[in-house]
Amino acid sequence: MTKEIAVIGSSSAGLFAAYRLAVQGCPVKVYEAREAVDCLSRVLIVTPFYRNLLGPLGEPAIINTVKHFELFANGRMGKVSLKEPDLVIDRRILMKQLQEQVSARGGQILTGWRFDSLHPDGEKLAFLLEGNGRGKRKESADVLIGADGTHSQVARSLNFPAPPAVPLVQAVVDLPRDMAPDTTRVWFIPEETPYFFWLIPQSPTRGVLGLIGTHQQDCRKILERFLEKKGLTPLEFQQALVPCYRGWRNNHKKLGANDVYLVGDAAGHVKVTTVGGIVTGLRGALGVVKAILENGSRSELGKLRKELDRHYLIRGMLNRFRQQEYIELIDLLNPQAKAPLENITRDEAVRLIWKLLTKQPRLILLGLRALLLGTYSKPGPLPSG
């Protein structure tokens, strides 16, 4: 029997899951609380694994490629050149592509309907939606997928705890004259952010400079100070609240004989090293699709869990780094140590770290010293409401 699927939320992971299920002939409906699918522009950088997941579907969203990374820490600079370039994408274009493909495959996207609650109802899942000035609407499905972001109402209805989250803010700027459009710059300044600042080129003349912070900080002011220091003028700001992975969260629950899944930000499928969620969100969507089509198979989700857990361990180490550790890290990037960074993507965390440590064993001592002497900084809690 073909299962009827309801997807709550039109996130990239939710739309990708809807698309893959529609391709397999499943009746799919996507319900979005806003009056239109969110197509706000946001520039992001992803690994080549993005192409493996989306194929030709993802190509229109690629607006630039990055071949080099320049890493800075208190005057030190290291450069890493990638064997296979990273991809700069415009989220707005990706969302439009996914939306069009869901519709082209027979899926329906209904906007202006906010999820309220769900419960078992015989052989189906019944769920209640509230329209924007249109009253309430009762729907049913065999499977429900919660793809409604960091503040997921589906997760809340299942009594799943909300993940902690961190703010991301970036500004569109004119590229500095000394910066090539195929190069991303990264600054490590742990007294300003436990993560990093970045400048990603989106075209030959413009890029986005941003940071990830904590809820204890005014990230906009920190970014504005950094922009002023670099002599850059913000042309517009982009921001988001991103879930912060703190260990695998249950993304599945049985209600009666039916299944409810979470994907993307709603499930916390985000690499905590870089707080990147596009590739891992798409991987989570594929895992959920596989589970639906193959009677609960968890193989793909199991692989994703291992990868996210590895990034969590790495972030735990990096959160103890002070400025001195980042200076020494850059100094230790000799040609042998750079080779793994140039040939292995950050979506292969264990392989990358293992190769890096074998090429530069002194990194082990650096990590141990950070564990013993560093001050651990963790993201702030997700605000209520």
Residue pairs with C-beta under 8 A, 6 or more apart in sequence:
2 25
2 26
2 27
3 26
3 141
3 142
3 143
3 292
4 26
4 27
4 29
4 140
4 141
4 142
4 143
5 18
5 21
5 26
5 27
5 28
5 29
5 141
5 142
5 143
5 144
5 145
5 292
6 28
6 29
6 31
6 125
6 127
6 139
6 141
6 143
6 144
6 145
7 14
7 15
7 17
7 18
7 28
7 29
7 30
7 31
7 144
7 145
7 147
8 14
8 31
8 115
8 127
8 144
8 145
8 146
8 147
8 148
8 153
8 154
9 30
9 31
9 32
9 33
9 115
9 146
9 147
9 148
9 149
9 152
9 154
9 266
10 30
10 32
10 37
10 38
10 95
10 99
10 109
10 111
10 147
11 38
11 147
11 148
11 149
11 263
11 264
11 265
11 266
11 281
12 91
12 94
12 95
12 98
12 264
12 278
12 281
12 282
13 147
13 263
13 264
13 265
13 269
13 281
13 282
13 284
13 285
14 30
14 145
14 147
14 148
14 263
14 264
14 285
15 30
15 37
15 95
15 98
15 99
15 102
15 147
16 53
16 54
16 98
16 281
16 282
16 285
16 286
17 145
17 147
17 263
17 285
17 286
17 288
17 289
18 28
18 30
18 102
18 107
18 145
19 57
19 98
19 101
19 102
19 105
19 107
20 285
20 286
20 289
21 28
21 107
21 289
21 292
21 293
22 28
22 102
22 105
22 106
22 107
23 105
24 289
24 293
26 292
27 106
28 102
28 106
28 107
28 108
29 107
29 108
29 109
29 110
29 139
29 141
30 102
30 107
30 108
30 109
30 110
31 110
31 113
31 115
31 129
31 139
32 38
32 109
32 110
32 111
32 112
32 113
33 112
33 113
33 114
33 115
33 148
34 111
34 112
35 111
35 112
35 132
36 111
37 95
37 96
37 99
37 109
37 111
38 95
39 92
39 95
39 96
39 99
40 91
40 92
40 238
41 90
41 91
41 92
41 238
42 90
42 91
42 92
42 238
42 240
43 63
43 88
43 89
43 90
43 91
43 170
43 172
43 200
43 202
43 207
43 208
43 238
44 88
44 89
44 90
44 91
44 276
44 278
45 66
45 86
45 87
45 88
45 89
45 184
45 198
45 200
45 276
46 86
46 87
46 89
46 276
46 278
46 279
47 86
47 87
47 279
47 345
47 346
47 347
48 84
48 85
48 86
48 87
48 345
49 279
49 345
49 347
50 58
50 87
50 89
50 278
50 279
50 282
51 58
51 59
51 87
53 279
53 282
53 283
53 286
54 282
57 97
57 98
57 101
58 89
58 94
58 97
60 93
60 97
61 89
61 90
61 91
61 93
61 94
61 97
62 87
62 88
62 89
63 88
63 89
63 90
63 93
63 202
63 203
64 87
64 88
64 181
64 182
64 201
64 202
64 203
65 85
65 86
65 87
65 88
65 182
66 82
66 85
66 86
66 87
66 88
66 182
66 183
66 184
66 200
66 201
67 81
67 82
67 85
67 182
67 183
68 79
68 80
68 81
68 82
68 180
68 182
68 183
68 184
69 79
69 80
69 82
69 183
69 184
69 185
69 186
70 77
70 78
70 79
70 183
70 184
70 185
70 186
71 77
71 78
71 79
71 80
71 186
71 188
71 330
71 333
72 185
72 186
72 187
72 188
72 330
73 187
73 188
73 189
73 323
73 326
73 327
73 329
73 330
74 323
74 326
74 327
76 327
76 330
76 331
77 330
78 330
78 331
78 333
78 338
80 333
80 338
80 341
80 342
81 338
81 342
82 342
83 342
83 343
84 345
85 182
86 184
88 200
88 201
88 202
89 278
90 202
91 278
94 278
99 109
102 109
103 109
112 131
112 132
112 134
113 129
113 130
113 131
113 137
114 129
114 130
114 131
114 132
114 153
115 127
115 128
115 129
115 148
115 153
115 154
115 157
116 127
116 128
116 129
116 130
116 136
116 153
117 127
117 128
117 157
118 125
118 126
118 127
118 128
118 144
118 154
118 157
118 255
118 260
119 125
119 126
119 127
119 255
120 126
120 255
120 256
120 257
120 258
121 140
123 142
123 257
123 258
124 140
124 141
124 142
124 258
125 140
125 141
125 142
125 143
125 144
125 255
125 256
125 258
125 260
126 138
126 139
126 140
127 138
127 139
127 140
127 141
127 144
128 136
128 137
128 138
129 136
129 137
129 138
129 139
130 136
130 137
131 137
141 258
142 258
143 258
143 259
143 260
143 261
143 292
144 154
144 258
144 259
144 260
144 261
145 260
145 261
145 262
145 263
145 288
146 152
146 153
146 154
146 155
146 158
146 260
146 261
146 262
146 263
146 266
146 267
147 262
147 263
147 264
147 266
147 285
148 154
148 266
149 264
149 265
149 266
150 162
150 163
150 165
150 241
150 242
150 243
150 265
150 266
150 382
151 162
152 160
152 162
152 262
152 265
152 266
154 260
154 262
154 266
155 162
155 262
155 266
155 267
156 162
158 253
158 260
160 249
160 250
160 253
160 262
161 249
162 382
163 243
163 244
163 245
163 246
163 249
163 268
163 382
164 243
164 244
164 246
164 378
164 379
164 380
164 381
164 382
165 215
165 241
165 242
165 243
165 244
165 379
165 382
166 195
166 212
166 213
166 214
166 215
166 241
166 242
166 244
166 275
166 379
166 380
167 212
167 213
167 214
167 215
167 217
167 219
167 239
167 240
167 241
167 242
168 210
168 211
168 212
168 219
168 239
168 240
168 241
168 242
168 275
169 210
169 211
169 213
169 219
169 220
169 223
169 237
169 238
169 239
170 198
170 208
170 209
170 210
170 211
170 223
170 237
170 238
170 239
171 208
171 209
171 210
171 223
171 227
171 232
171 234
171 235
171 236
171 237
171 238
172 202
172 206
172 207
172 208
172 234
172 235
172 236
172 237
172 238
173 199
173 206
173 207
173 208
173 209
173 227
173 232
173 233
173 234
173 235
174 205
174 206
174 232
174 233
174 235
175 181
175 199
175 201
175 204
175 205
175 206
175 207
176 230
176 231
176 232
179 185
179 199
179 201
179 207
180 201
181 201
181 203
181 204
181 205
181 207
182 201
183 201
184 198
184 199
184 200
184 201
185 198
185 199
186 196
186 197
186 198
186 199
187 196
187 197
187 198
187 226
188 196
188 321
188 323
188 326
188 329
189 196
189 197
189 323
190 321
190 322
190 323
190 326
190 377
191 323
192 211
192 222
192 226
193 211
193 212
193 213
193 214
193 217
193 219
193 222
194 214
194 318
194 319
194 377
194 378
194 379
195 211
195 212
195 213
195 274
195 275
196 211
196 212
197 209
197 210
197 211
197 223
197 226
198 208
198 209
198 210
198 211
199 207
199 208
199 209
200 207
200 208
200 209
201 207
202 208
206 235
208 238
209 223
209 226
209 227
209 230
209 232
210 223
210 238
211 219
211 222
211 223
211 226
212 219
212 242
212 275
213 219
213 222
214 377
214 379
214 380
215 379
215 380
215 381
215 383
216 380
220 237
220 239
224 234
227 233
227 234
242 265
242 270
242 275
242 277
243 265
243 268
243 270
243 277
243 382
244 268
244 270
244 272
244 275
244 379
245 268
245 269
245 270
245 271
245 272
245 308
245 311
245 312
246 268
246 272
246 312
247 309
247 312
248 305
248 308
248 309
249 262
249 267
249 268
251 261
251 262
251 263
251 267
251 269
251 284
251 288
251 301
252 259
252 260
252 261
252 262
252 291
253 259
253 260
254 260
259 291
259 292
259 296
261 267
261 288
261 291
261 292
263 269
263 281
263 284
263 285
263 288
264 277
264 281
264 284
264 285
265 277
265 281
267 284
269 277
269 280
269 281
269 283
269 284
269 304
269 308
270 276
270 277
270 280
270 281
270 308
271 277
271 279
271 280
271 307
271 308
271 311
271 346
271 347
272 308
272 311
272 312
272 315
273 311
273 314
273 315
273 318
273 346
273 349
274 346
279 347
280 304
280 307
280 308
280 347
283 300
283 303
283 304
284 301
284 304
286 300
287 298
287 299
287 300
287 301
287 303
287 304
288 301
290 297
290 299
290 300
290 301
291 297
291 298
291 300
291 301
307 347
307 349
310 349
310 350
310 353
311 349
314 349
314 353
316 376
317 367
317 370
317 371
319 374
319 376
319 377
319 378
320 370
320 371
320 374
320 375
320 376
320 377
321 329
321 370
321 374
322 370
322 373
322 374
322 375
325 366
325 369
325 370
325 374
328 366
329 363
329 366
332 360
332 362
332 363
332 366
333 341
333 360
334 360
336 359
336 360
337 356
337 359
337 360
337 363
339 355
339 359
340 352
340 355
340 356
340 359
341 352
341 356
344 351
344 352
344 355
345 352
346 352
356 363
357 363
357 364
